[in-house]
Amino acid sequence: MSMRRLDRTFAALADPTRRAILARLAAGEAMVNELAKPFAISAPAITRHLNVLERAALIVRERDGQFRRCRLNPQALQAAREWLDFHARFWSESFDRLDDHLKKPSKPRKPHVDREPKRR
């Protein structure tokens, strides 16, 4: 997945309304008017949210007569998941190495003695 597409995916997922729309579509395809019902926002606002999701390739909209049907595009979410999984493994391994390093007994150090500079 290109970084630009990944940026669009995460930007689309950043909004709670769009996440709620995706959650609804995870249960199956729906018409735009069905997706709009639970939200107290205008039809143009819902359309803008759907446009963002479509540009991020998270959903597919198809014309069904005079209505528009929406469905989830799971491949786009899979690419984001792969990116997240990679970084989760990276950070987990990094923290494991740090933890191992911190658990190693340290070598005894000679006490540091502050000496006052000699006066002439």
Buried (B, 14 or more C-beta within 10 A) or exposed (E): BEEEBBEBBEEBBEEEBBEBBBEBBEEEBBEBEEBBEEEEEEEEEBBBBBEBBBBBBBBBBEEEEEEBBBEBBEEBBEBBEEBEEEEEEEEEEEEEEEEEEEEEEEEEEEEEEEEEEEEE
